[in-house]
Amino acid sequence: QVQLVESGGGLVQAGGSLKLSCVASGIIFKNFAMSWFRQAPGKQRELVASISQNGRTSDYRDSVKGRFTISRDNSESTVFLQMNSLKPEDTGVYYCNAHIPSTSDYWGQGTQVTVSS
């Protein structure tokens, strides 16, 4: 059974930091590209950041570049999202995603991030 379990969300003031973690089980973690998505109330889910299977390549949506950093530890089957200089518009439920294009796609249950102004 595949499980992706996110943690690290919470309430933080604007300008603060949070670090999200996602632990995967039931998959060969090193074979999967990993991503973080978020969904704000009343809005569509959007891609925040992605990282390749070996961690050498990462990509970010423009609004988080320079503030967020995605990383992974394949020995611990864990992907991280370090979020600095948080803004109220970063508020939402953050989801972990594991995927192999055209083959496999798994989601976690999400963790709430709330940034107060």
N, C-alpha and C positions, 0 to 999 in steps of 0.2 A: 504494500500500500504506500503510495507516494504521499508525503507530507512536506509542506513548506510552512514553517512556523516563524512569523515575524515577531519582533519585540523591540522595545526602545522608544516607542512613541510616548507622547505626553503633552503637557501644556507648558509653553515657554514664552517668554516675552520677546518682542521683536528685537533682533540683534543677537539673540541667543543661539545656542547650538544643541543639536541632538544627534545621536548616532543610532541608526537602525541596524538590526541584525536579522538575518533570515537563515535558519538552519534547515537543511534539506535531508530527507531520509527516503529510502525506497527507490532512489535513482543513483546512477553512476554520475556523481556530481560533475566530475571533470569533463564529461562529454557535453554538458549543457552550457549554452550561453545564458547569462542571468541578467535580469532587468528589474528595475523598480518603476512602478507606475503609481499614479495618484489620482484620486477622484475627489473633487470638491463638491459640496452640496449643489444639486441642480446642474451639474456639469458632467461632460463625458470624461471617462477615464483617459489619462494622457501619459505618454511615456516620459519618464524623468531622466533615466540613465540606463546604459547597458554596458556590459563587460563581456569580453570574449572568453572562451573556454579556458585559455591559459593565462588570462588576466592581463595580457600585453596591450590589448586595445580596448578603449572605452569611449563612450559617446554620451553627450548630454544635450538636453533641450536648452535653447539659448538662455532662457530666463534663470537657469541655475548654474550656468557656466561660471567658474571662478568661486563659487560658494559651496557646491556639493562635490563630494568625491566618492565614487563607487570603487570598491575593492572586493577581493575574494580570497578565501583560504581554502584551497581544495583539500588539504589534509583534514580540515574540520567540516567540510561540506557546508560552508557558511559564506554568505555574501553580506557586505556591509554598505551602508550609505551614511557617510559623515556629512551632516548638514550644518553649515555655519552661516552667520549673518542672516538668520531666518527673518522672513517677512510675513505679514498677515496673509498675503496671497499664496503662501506655501501651505496653508491650512488644507487638510483633507485626510482621507484614508489612504495610506500608503500600502501598496501590494507588491509582493515579491513574485517574480515570474521566472520559470525555468523553461527553456525551449530549445528544441532542435528543429530547424525549419522544415516544414512539410511532414514532420514525423511526430513530435511530442510537444505538448504545451501544458504546463501545470501552474496553478495559482495558489497562493496562500490566502488566508482569511482576512488579512489586512491589520494594520495598526494605525490608530488615530493620532494625527499630529495637529495640534492647535497652537497657532501663534497669535498672541494678543498684541494689540497696538499700544 
